[in-house]
Amino acid sequence: MPSPFPGMDPFLEGYLWPDVHHRLASEISRQLAPRIRPRYVARITVSVVEDENPESEIGILYPDVEVLRRRVAGRTERRRGPAGTRAESAAATVTIPVDDPIEVRLPAVEVRDVQGNQLVTAIEILSPVNKREPGLSRFRRKRHGLYQAGVHWLEIDLLRRGRRGHPGYPDSPYLAALTRAGAGSIQVWPIGLRDTLPGLPVPLLAPDPDARIDLGAALAAIYDEAAYELTIDYSEAPPPPDLAPRDSAWMRKLHKRGARRKGR
């Protein structure tokens, strides 16, 4: 069964996101492969970064709070007092998150020239760790480095929370942005909650024309493949941030319409 949303499904932005991220990278690679061969290949790469400030994702991306906090509940320690008497230790008045970063695996898609294995285009799907510090600065440095190296850069941001990869990007729920090698400007596709996901160009080496990916078809394919509808409760609110009141009302109508279809 397809998602009830015409484009990005905000219910995929929570604990399901790591699975969505991996599947979407695979589907984009699958779409590209027959469209760019024999001169180019699409390869999936996985980088491992540390989420050094994961607290904001507790209950959203990281459902298990025990990953972040170590608590000893319902137990008191006893120690010897100075005169050999037994003394109970005082209960801690403050608990704080354990300072342990979480490893995050970030899949991306690279288009490479077959003859020299040259990196031609990098396709990055943003994760929450890319949209807050220190990951945001790391992400921007990577983009700048590839731009300086003459690599095309396509970023896909399907997360409403967090900061954008560029301060000039429009304030839309979702977006895609393409920085062509050597270009002095960035092409941006703002995407609303009610919009279908666009087809996007994937630049190659001159004089070859752009390839194309269908972002909407890619998301629909992985939604069906993963059967996300079996684990999503559309009667609940989606992951943060909160929707605008008019979008919440529209979403409730979508849910009712989908419920009627299921009942047939």
VOGU-26123 format. One record per atom (N, C-alpha, C): residue number from 1; residue in one letter; x, y, z. Coordinates in pm, whole numbers, plus 50000, padded with zeros to 5 digits. Layout:
! VOGU-26123
 num residuo     X     Y     Z
 NUM       a     X     Y     Z
...
//
This chain:
! VOGU-26123
 num residuo     X     Y     Z
   1       m 50084 49881 50000
   1       m 50000 50000 50000
   1       m 50088 50125 50000
   2       p 50057 50226 49917
   2       p 50140 50346 49912
   2       p 50118 50436 50033
   3       s 50211 50527 50053
   3       s 50196 50626 50159
   3       s 50075 50715 50128
   4       p 50005 50762 50230
   4       p 49893 50853 50205
   4       p 49938 50992 50161
   5       f 50065 51023 50175
   5       f 50114 51155 50139
   5       f 50156 51159 49992
   6       p 50131 51271 49923
   6       p 50168 51279 49781
   6       p 50317 51287 49756
   7       g 50392 51332 49855
   7       g 50537 51344 49842
   7       g 50608 51279 49958
   8       m 50687 51358 50031
   8       m 50756 51305 50148
   8       m 50655 51277 50259
   9       d 50675 51165 50325
   9       d 50590 51125 50437
   9       d 50660 51166 50567
  10       p 50606 51263 50642
  10       p 50676 51308 50763
  10       p 50690 51202 50870
  11       f 50610 51095 50862
  11       f 50620 50988 50961
  11       f 50747 50904 50942
  12       l 50815 50924 50830
  12       l 50941 50852 50805
  12       l 51061 50923 50866
  13       e 51040 51039 50926
  13       e 51152 51120 50975
  13       e 51200 51082 51115
  14       g 51135 50986 51179
  14       g 51172 50949 51315
  14       g 51263 50828 51320
  15       y 51225 50729 51400
  15       y 51312 50611 51420
  15       y 51328 50529 51293
  16       l 51238 50547 51194
  16       l 51252 50475 51067
  16       l 51357 50538 50975
  17       w 51402 50659 51007
  17       w 51486 50731 50912
  17       w 51614 50656 50872
  18       p 51689 50595 50962
  18       p 51809 50524 50915
  18       p 51779 50420 50807
  19       d 51667 50349 50822
  19       d 51628 50250 50721
  19       d 51589 50319 50591
  20       v 51513 50429 50602
  20       v 51474 50506 50483
  20       v 51598 50557 50411
  21       h 51693 50611 50486
  21       h 51815 50666 50429
  21       h 51891 50561 50347
  22       h 51911 50443 50406
  22       h 51984 50337 50336
  22       h 51909 50290 50212
  23       r 51779 50268 50226
  23       r 51702 50219 50112
  23       r 51694 50323 50000
  24       l 51681 50451 50036
  24       l 51671 50555 49935
  24       l 51800 50567 49855
  25       a 51914 50559 49922
  25       a 52042 50562 49850
  25       a 52051 50444 49753
  26       s 52008 50327 49797
  26       s 52013 50209 49710
  26       s 51921 50225 49590
  27       e 51802 50281 49612
  27       e 51706 50296 49503
  27       e 51752 50402 49403
  28       i 51812 50510 49451
  28       i 51867 50610 49360
  28       i 51978 50550 49275
  29       s 52065 50472 49336
  29       s 52171 50405 49262
  29       s 52112 50310 49157
  30       r 52006 50240 49197
  30       r 51941 50146 49105
  30       r 51879 50219 48986
  31       q 51817 50333 49012
  31       q 51759 50413 48903
  31       q 51867 50462 48806
  32       l 51977 50509 48863
  32       l 52080 50571 48780
  32       l 52155 50472 48692
  33       a 52179 50353 48743
  33       a 52269 50258 48676
  33       a 52241 50241 48527
  34       p 52117 50208 48486
  34       p 52095 50188 48343
  34       p 52096 50317 48262
  35       r 52085 50431 48328
  35       r 52077 50559 48258
  35       r 52213 50621 48232
  36       i 52315 50571 48298
  36       i 52448 50632 48283
  36       i 52552 50537 48226
  37       r 52521 50407 48220
  37       r 52618 50315 48162
  37       r 52622 50333 48011
  38       p 52732 50301 47943
  38       p 52850 50230 47994
  38       p 52963 50322 48040
  39       r 52946 50455 48025
  39       r 53058 50543 48059
  39       r 53072 50567 48209
  40       y 52961 50555 48282
  40       y 52963 50585 48425
  40       y 52902 50471 48505
  41       v 52935 50469 48633
  41       v 52872 50375 48726
  41       v 52825 50453 48849
  42       a 52722 50400 48914
  42       a 52673 50457 49040
  42       a 52715 50364 49153
  43       r 52781 50418 49251
  43       r 52831 50339 49362
  43       r 52779 50396 49495
  44       i 52745 50307 49587
  44       i 52704 50349 49721
  44       i 52826 50349 49811
  45       t 52846 50458 49881
  45       t 52952 50467 49981
  45       t 52888 50489 50118
  46       v 52953 50441 50220
  46       v 52902 50459 50356
  46       v 53012 50520 50442
  47       s 52986 50638 50495
  47       s 53080 50700 50588
  47       s 53027 50684 50730
  48       v 53116 50670 50823
  48       v 53078 50655 50964
  48       v 53123 50779 51039
  49       v 53026 50847 51100
  49       v 53056 50967 51178
  49       v 53004 50948 51320
  50       e 53051 51031 51409
  50       e 53004 51026 51547
  50       e 52903 51137 51572
  51       d 52788 51097 51625
  51       d 52690 51196 51669
  51       d 52728 51235 51811
  52       e 52792 51349 51823
  52       e 52848 51391 51951
  52       e 52745 51458 52042
  53       n 52633 51500 51984
  53       n 52529 51567 52062
  53       n 52393 51504 52032
  54       p 52374 51379 52073
  54       p 52253 51307 52032
  54       p 52130 51335 52119
  55       e 52145 51418 52222
  55       e 52035 51434 52318
  55       e 51906 51479 52252
  56       s 51916 51567 52151
  56       s 51794 51620 52088
  56       s 51717 51514 52012
  57       e 51781 51399 51985
  57       e 51714 51294 51908
  57       e 51656 51184 51995
  58       i 51666 51197 52129
  58       i 51608 51096 52216
  58       i 51457 51091 52194
  59       g 51405 50974 52170
  59       g 51262 50958 52148
  59       g 51218 50990 52007
  60       i 51311 51031 51921
  60       i 51277 51061 51781
  60       i 51354 50965 51690
  61       l 51484 50989 51678
  61       l 51569 50900 51598
  61       l 51620 50784 51683
  62       y 51651 50813 51808
  62       y 51702 50711 51900
  62       y 51593 50680 52002
  63       p 51515 50576 51979
  63       p 51403 50549 52070
  63       p 51445 50494 52205
  64       d 51565 50437 52215
  64       d 51607 50374 52339
  64       d 51690 50471 52421
  65       v 51631 50527 52524
  65       v 51701 50625 52606
  65       v 51821 50564 52675
  66       e 51820 50432 52694
  66       e 51932 50367 52764
  66       e 52060 50375 52684
  67       v 52050 50401 52553
  67       v 52171 50421 52474
  67       v 52246 50543 52526
  68       l 52172 50641 52576
  68       l 52232 50768 52614
  68       l 52251 50786 52764
  69       r 52174 50715 52843
  69       r 52181 50736 52987
  69       r 52207 50604 53058
  70       r 52293 50607 53156
  70       r 52318 50490 53240
  70       r 52269 50524 53380
  71       r 52165 50458 53420
  71       r 52110 50487 53551
  71       r 52109 50362 53637
  72       v 52133 50379 53762
  72       v 52119 50271 53859
  72       v 52000 50309 53946
  73       a 51887 50242 53924
  73       a 51764 50282 53991
  73       a 51733 50187 54106
  74       g 51672 50244 54210
  74       g 51624 50163 54321
  74       g 51734 50096 54400
  75       r 51852 50155 54404
  75       r 51964 50092 54474
  75       r 52046 50200 54542
  76       t 52088 50177 54666
  76       t 52176 50272 54735
  76       t 52308 50205 54765
  77       e 52413 50284 54756
  77       e 52546 50232 54788
  77       e 52573 50253 54936
  78       r 52648 50162 54994
  78       r 52689 50179 55134
  78       r 52842 50187 55138
  79       r 52889 50273 55223
  79       r 53034 50287 55238
  79       r 53069 50298 55386
  80       r 53191 50276 55417
  80       r 53236 50286 55557
  80       r 53259 50431 55596
  81       g 53204 50471 55709
  81       g 53230 50604 55762
  81       g 53367 50609 55825
  82       p 53411 50726 55865
  82       p 53546 50740 55920
  82       p 53569 50662 56047
  83       a 53461 50634 56125
  83       a 53477 50561 56252
  83       a 53437 50416 56237
  84       g 53432 50368 56115
  84       g 53397 50229 56093
  84       g 53248 50205 56087
  85       t 53169 50311 56101
  85       t 53024 50295 56091
  85       t 52984 50287 55945
  86       r 52867 50231 55919
  86       r 52817 50223 55781
  86       r 52738 50349 55750
  87       a 52767 50410 55636
  87       a 52698 50533 55598
  87       a 52640 50518 55459
  88       e 52517 50560 55440
  88       e 52456 50555 55307
  88       e 52502 50675 55226
  89       s 52533 50648 55098
  89       s 52569 50759 55010
  89       s 52444 50837 54975
  90       a 52461 50966 54959
  90       a 52347 51051 54925
  90       a 52306 51027 54781
  91       a 52177 51033 54756
  91       a 52127 51018 54619
  91       a 52172 51138 54536
  92       a 52209 51112 54411
  92       a 52250 51221 54322
  92       a 52133 51316 54301
  93       t 52161 51444 54304
  93       t 52055 51542 54284
  93       t 52037 51579 54138
  94       v 52134 51544 54055
  94       v 52126 51576 53912
  94       v 52174 51455 53834
  95       t 52106 51422 53725
  95       t 52156 51322 53631
  95       t 52175 51390 53497
  96       i 52282 51353 53428
  96       i 52313 51412 53298
  96       i 52340 51301 53199
  97       p 52327 51330 53067
  97       p 52355 51226 52968
  97       p 52500 51181 52973
  98       v 52521 51054 52948
  98       v 52657 51002 52940
  98       v 52724 51060 52816
  99       d 52847 51101 52831
  99       d 52917 51168 52722
  99       d 52976 51066 52625
 100       d 52892 50984 52570
 100       d 52935 50883 52473
 100       d 52872 50915 52338
 101       p 52951 50948 52235
 101       p 52893 50971 52103
 101       p 52838 50841 52044
 102       i 52746 50855 51953
 102       i 52685 50741 51886
 102       i 52736 50736 51743
 103       e 52777 50619 51698
 103       e 52821 50603 51560
 103       e 52701 50602 51466
 104       v 52710 50682 51361
 104       v 52603 50692 51262
 104       v 52661 50658 51126
 105       r 52595 50570 51055
 105       r 52639 50532 50920
 105       r 52558 50611 50818
 106       l 52629 50679 50728
 106       l 52566 50768 50632
 106       l 52591 50719 50489
 107       p 52493 50655 50427
 107       p 52510 50612 50289
 107       p 52492 50730 50193
 108       a 52568 50729 50086
 108       a 52558 50830 49981
 108       a 52579 50759 49847
 109       v 52553 50831 49740
 109       v 52569 50775 49605
 109       v 52675 50856 49531
 110       e 52767 50788 49470
 110       e 52868 50852 49387
 110       e 52853 50807 49243
 111       v 52863 50902 49151
 111       v 52870 50870 49009
 111       v 53016 50885 48967
 112       r 53071 50777 48913
 112       r 53213 50777 48875
 112       r 53230 50743 48728
 113       d 53331 50805 48670
 113       d 53370 50777 48533
 113       d 53443 50643 48529
 114       v 53401 50555 48441
 114       v 53457 50420 48437
 114       v 53605 50421 48399
 115       q 53642 50504 48303
 115       q 53777 50499 48250
 115       q 53883 50533 48356
 116       g 53861 50638 48433
 116       g 53963 50678 48530
 116       g 53917 50672 48674
 117       n 53799 50617 48697
 117       n 53739 50611 48831
 117       n 53728 50750 48894
 118       q 53709 50850 48810
 118       q 53697 50988 48858
 118       q 53560 51010 48922
 119       l 53559 51074 49038
 119       l 53433 51111 49101
 119       l 53374 51228 49024
 120       v 53255 51207 48969
 120       v 53191 51308 48886
 120       v 53082 51383 48963
 121       t 52996 51307 49030
 121       t 52884 51367 49104
 121       t 52866 51296 49237
 122       a 52851 51373 49343
 122       a 52820 51319 49475
 122       a 52674 51350 49507
 123       i 52599 51247 49547
 123       i 52459 51265 49585
 123       i 52448 51236 49734
 124       e 52417 51337 49811
 124       e 52411 51328 49957
 124       e 52267 51338 50004
 125       i 52225 51242 50085
 125       i 52095 51245 50151
 125       i 52120 51285 50295
 126       l 52062 51396 50338
 126       l 52095 51448 50470
 126       l 52035 51364 50582
 127       s 52109 51357 50692
 127       s 52066 51290 50813
 127       s 52060 51395 50924
 128       p 51991 51368 51035
 128       p 51989 51467 51143
 128       p 52127 51511 51190
 129       v 52224 51420 51187
 129       v 52358 51456 51234
 129       v 52423 51560 51143
 130       n 52379 51570 51016
 130       n 52431 51671 50923
 130       n 52371 51809 50947
 131       k 52265 51815 51027
 131       k 52188 51939 51035
 131       k 52201 52008 51171
 132       r 52300 51970 51248
 132       r 52333 52040 51373
 132       r 52482 52022 51398
 133       e 52535 52109 51477
 133       e 52679 52105 51504
 133       e 52715 51987 51596
 134       p 52837 51932 51576
 134       p 52941 51975 51482
 134       p 52927 51917 51342
 135       g 52824 51832 51322
 135       g 52809 51767 51192
 135       g 52778 51863 51079
 136       l 52708 51973 51108
 136       l 52674 52069 51004
 136       l 52799 52131 50944
 137       s 52893 52172 51028
 137       s 53018 52230 50976
 137       s 53097 52127 50896
 138       r 53098 52004 50943
 138       r 53167 51896 50871
 138       r 53104 51876 50734
 139       f 52971 51879 50728
 139       f 52898 51863 50602
 139       f 52932 51976 50506
 140       r 52934 52099 50556
 140       r 52965 52214 50470
 140       r 53108 52208 50418
 141       r 53201 52163 50502
 141       r 53340 52150 50457
 141       r 53352 52047 50346
 142       k 53278 51938 50359
 142       k 53283 51835 50255
 142       k 53230 51890 50123
 143       r 53118 51961 50129
 143       r 53061 52019 50007
 143       r 53158 52116 49942
 144       h 53219 52202 50024
 144       h 53314 52300 49970
 144       h 53435 52230 49909
 145       g 53484 52126 49976
 145       g 53600 52055 49924
 145       g 53573 51989 49790
 146       l 53456 51930 49775
 146       l 53421 51867 49647
 146       l 53399 51972 49539
 147       y 53340 52085 49575
 147       y 53323 52193 49478
 147       y 53460 52240 49428
 148       q 53554 52256 49520
 148       q 53689 52299 49482
 148       q 53757 52195 49394
 149       a 53718 52068 49410
 149       a 53778 51960 49331
 149       a 53707 51940 49197
 150       g 53607 52022 49167
 150       g 53538 52011 49038
 150       g 53435 51901 49032
 151       v 53376 51866 49147
 151       v 53275 51760 49154
 151       v 53136 51823 49166
 152       h 53040 51772 49088
 152       h 52901 51815 49105
 152       h 52848 51764 49239
 153       w 52757 51839 49298
 153       w 52706 51805 49433
 153       w 52554 51818 49434
 154       l 52486 51707 49458
 154       l 52340 51708 49470
 154       l 52303 51666 49611
 155       e 52236 51754 49685
 155       e 52194 51719 49821
 155       e 52042 51711 49828
 156       i 51995 51614 49904
 156       i 51852 51587 49918
 156       i 51820 51592 50067
 157       d 51736 51687 50104
 157       d 51702 51706 50246
 157       d 51554 51677 50267
 158       l 51525 51561 50322
 158       l 51387 51519 50347
 158       l 51357 51516 50497
 159       l 51420 51607 50569
 159       l 51398 51619 50714
 159       l 51358 51762 50747
 160       r 51249 51779 50819
 160       r 51204 51914 50854
 160       r 51284 51974 50968
 161       r 51339 51893 51057
 161       r 51411 51948 51172
 161       r 51557 51973 51137
 162       g 51618 52060 51216
 162       g 51758 52090 51195
 162       g 51780 52211 51106
 163       r 51907 52247 51089
 163       r 51945 52363 51009
 163       r 51983 52319 50868
 164       r 51961 52408 50774
 164       r 51992 52379 50634
 164       r 52142 52383 50609
 165       g 52180 52318 50498
 165       g 52321 52313 50462
 165       g 52376 52443 50408
 166       h 52287 52539 50376
 166       h 52330 52669 50326
 166       h 52236 52774 50385
 167       p 52289 52885 50437
 167       p 52203 52986 50500
 167       p 52106 53052 50404
 168       g 52132 53045 50274
 168       g 52044 53109 50177
 168       g 51930 53022 50127
 169       y 51924 52898 50173
 169       y 51817 52810 50127
 169       y 51681 52859 50176
 170       p 51576 52838 50096
 170       p 51442 52882 50139
 170       p 51391 52801 50257
 171       d 51298 52860 50329
 171       d 51241 52796 50448
 171       d 51123 52708 50408
 172       s 51153 52598 50343
 172       s 51049 52502 50303
 172       s 51068 52375 50385
 173       p 50964 52294 50400
 173       p 50980 52171 50480
 173       p 51092 52081 50430
 174       y 51101 52067 50298
 174       y 51203 51981 50238
 174       y 51264 52056 50120
 175       l 51377 52006 50072
 175       l 51434 52066 49951
 175       l 51541 51975 49891
 176       a 51572 52004 49767
 176       a 51688 51945 49700
 176       a 51769 52061 49642
 177       a 51899 52045 49635
 177       a 51985 52152 49585
 177       a 52100 52092 49505
 178       l 52130 52155 49393
 178       l 52236 52108 49304
 178       l 52339 52217 49285
 179       t 52464 52184 49317
 179       t 52577 52273 49289
 179       t 52658 52209 49177
 180       r 52653 52269 49061
 180       r 52729 52217 48947
 180       r 52875 52261 48959
 181       a 52964 52175 48917
 181       a 53107 52206 48923
 181       a 53135 52333 48844
 182       g 53201 52428 48908
 182       g 53239 52551 48842
 182       g 53131 52656 48834
 183       a 53009 52624 48876
 183       a 52899 52720 48869
 183       a 52907 52817 48987
 184       g 52857 52937 48965
 184       g 52859 53037 49071
 184       g 52729 53045 49149
 185       s 52636 52954 49120
 185       s 52508 52957 49190
 185       s 52461 52813 49215
 186       i 52362 52801 49301
 186       i 52306 52671 49339
 186       i 52162 52664 49291
 187       q 52126 52556 49224
 187       q 51987 52533 49185
 187       q 51915 52469 49303
 188       v 51799 52524 49339
 188       v 51727 52476 49457
 188       v 51583 52441 49419
 189       w 51537 52329 49472
 189       w 51399 52285 49456
 189       w 51332 52283 49594
 190       p 51260 52389 49632
 190       p 51186 52383 49759
 190       p 51071 52284 49746
 191       i 51046 52208 49851
 191       i 50942 52104 49847
 191       i 50852 52120 49969
 192       g 50724 52140 49944
 192       g 50628 52153 50052
 192       g 50576 52017 50097
 193       l 50508 52017 50209
 193       l 50452 51892 50262
 193       l 50350 51832 50167
 194       r 50279 51917 50093
 194       r 50173 51868 50005
 194       r 50221 51847 49861
 195       d 50349 51875 49835
 195       d 50403 51864 49700
 195       d 50447 51721 49669
 196       t 50438 51685 49542
 196       t 50502 51562 49498
 196       t 50653 51585 49493
 197       l 50729 51480 49507
 197       l 50875 51494 49502
 197       l 50919 51508 49357
 198       p 51016 51593 49330
 198       p 51052 51624 49191
 198       p 51146 51522 49128
 199       g 51152 51526 48996
 199       g 51262 51464 48925
 199       g 51381 51557 48932
 200       l 51501 51502 48945
 200       l 51620 51585 48966
 200       l 51728 51550 48864
 201       p 51797 51652 48812
 201       p 51908 51625 48720
 201       p 52032 51577 48795
 202       v 52106 51490 48729
 202       v 52234 51443 48782
 202       v 52339 51474 48677
 203       p 52418 51580 48696
 203       p 52516 51619 48594
 203       p 52625 51515 48575
 204       l 52673 51509 48452
 204       l 52784 51420 48417
 204       l 52897 51504 48360
 205       l 52996 51442 48300
 205       l 53104 51517 48238
 205       l 53059 51573 48104
 206       a 53107 51693 48071
 206       a 53079 51751 47939
 206       a 53143 51664 47832
 207       p 53076 51646 47718
 207       p 52951 51708 47675
 207       p 52827 51622 47703
 208       d 52836 51525 47791
 208       d 52724 51435 47815
 208       d 52609 51509 47883
 209       p 52485 51483 47840
 209       p 52370 51548 47904
 209       p 52347 51494 48045
 210       d 52271 51568 48122
 210       d 52238 51524 48257
 210       d 52160 51393 48253
 211       a 52187 51308 48351
 211       a 52097 51196 48379
 211       a 51985 51251 48468
 212       r 51894 51163 48509
 212       r 51780 51210 48587
 212       r 51740 51103 48688
 213       i 51702 51146 48807
 213       i 51642 51054 48904
 213       i 51502 51102 48936
 214       d 51412 51008 48959
 214       d 51275 51038 48997
 214       d 51264 51014 49147
 215       l 51272 51123 49223
 215       l 51275 51110 49369
 215       l 51143 51054 49423
 216       g 51032 51096 49361
 216       g 50902 51045 49405
 216       g 50888 50896 49383
 217       a 50930 50849 49266
 217       a 50923 50706 49237
 217       a 51015 50627 49330
 218       a 51131 50685 49361
 218       a 51225 50616 49451
 218       a 51165 50599 49590
 219       l 51103 50704 49643
 219       l 51044 50694 49777
 219       l 50925 50598 49777
 220       a 50844 50603 49671
 220       a 50729 50512 49664
 220       a 50775 50367 49659
 221       a 50883 50341 49587
 221       a 50934 50204 49575
 221       a 50982 50150 49709
 222       i 51056 50232 49784
 222       i 51108 50181 49912
 222       i 50998 50173 50017
 223       y 50899 50261 50009
 223       y 50786 50255 50104
 223       y 50713 50122 50089
 224       d 50690 50084 49963
 224       d 50621 49958 49937
 224       d 50709 49839 49975
 225       e 50836 49846 49938
 225       e 50929 49736 49966
 225       e 50944 49710 50115
 226       a 50951 49817 50194
 226       a 50973 49804 50338
 226       a 50843 49787 50417
 227       a 50728 49802 50349
 227       a 50597 49791 50416
 227       a 50590 49882 50538
 228       y 50629 50007 50519
 228       y 50630 50100 50632
 228       y 50491 50120 50692
 229       e 50387 50105 50609
 229       e 50252 50128 50661
 229       e 50215 50032 50773
 230       l 50284 49919 50782
 230       l 50253 49822 50887
 230       l 50303 49866 51024
 231       t 50397 49959 51028
 231       t 50453 50002 51157
 231       t 50426 50148 51189
 232       i 50358 50218 51100
 232       i 50327 50360 51124
 232       i 50182 50373 51170
 233       d 50160 50448 51275
 233       d 50025 50479 51321
 233       d 49993 50622 51277
 234       y 49918 50633 51169
 234       y 49889 50765 51113
 234       y 49786 50843 51194
 235       s 49731 50783 51297
 235       s 49641 50858 51384
 235       s 49719 50940 51487
 236       e 49848 50911 51501
 236       e 49934 50985 51593
 236       e 49995 51106 51522
 237       a 50059 51193 51598
 237       a 50132 51306 51539
 237       a 50264 51256 51482
 238       p 50311 51316 51371
 238       p 50441 51276 51316
 238       p 50555 51325 51404
 239       p 50677 51280 51378
 239       p 50792 51327 51456
 239       p 50806 51479 51449
 240       p 50874 51540 51547
 240       p 50893 51686 51547
 240       p 50969 51732 51423
 241       p 50954 51861 51389
 241       p 50879 51964 51459
 241       p 50729 51956 51432
 242       d 50651 52026 51513
 242       d 50506 52026 51495
 242       d 50469 52085 51360
 243       l 50364 52031 51303
 243       l 50312 52084 51177
 243       l 50234 52212 51203
 244       a 50225 52296 51101
 244       a 50138 52413 51110
 244       a 49994 52365 51123
 245       p 49907 52442 51190
 245       p 49767 52399 51210
 245       p 49697 52358 51081
 246       r 49716 52433 50974
 246       r 49646 52397 50849
 246       r 49701 52267 50791
 247       d 49831 52242 50809
 247       d 49887 52116 50761
 247       d 49840 51999 50846
 248       s 49823 52022 50975
 248       s 49770 51917 51063
 248       s 49628 51879 51022
 249       a 49546 51980 50992
 249       a 49409 51953 50948
 249       a 49408 51877 50817
 250       w 49495 51917 50726
 250       w 49505 51847 50596
 250       w 49550 51703 50616
 251       m 49645 51681 50707
 251       m 49694 51546 50733
 251       m 49584 51457 50790
 252       r 49500 51513 50877
 252       r 49390 51434 50933
 252       r 49293 51390 50824
 253       k 49271 51477 50727
 253       k 49185 51440 50615
 253       k 49247 51326 50535
 254       l 49378 51333 50514
 254       l 49447 51224 50443
 254       l 49430 51092 50517
 255       h 49445 51097 50649
 255       h 49432 50975 50730
 255       h 49292 50916 50719
 256       k 49191 51002 50725
 256       k 49053 50953 50715
 256       k 49028 50891 50578
 257       r 49080 50956 50475
 257       r 49063 50904 50340
 257       r 49132 50768 50326
 258       g 49253 50757 50382
 258       g 49324 50629 50377
 258       g 49254 50521 50456
 259       a 49195 50558 50570
 259       a 49123 50460 50651
 259       a 49002 50407 50577
 260       r 48935 50495 50503
 260       r 48818 50450 50425
 260       r 48861 50353 50316
 261       r 48977 50382 50252
 261       r 49025 50291 50147
 261       r 49057 50154 50205
 262       k 49118 50152 50325
 262       k 49151 50024 50389
 262       k 49027 49943 50421
 263       g 48918 50014 50455
 263       g 48797 49944 50497
 263       g 48718 49884 50383
 264       r 48754 49919 50262
 264       r 48680 49865 50147
 264       r 48719 49720 50119
//
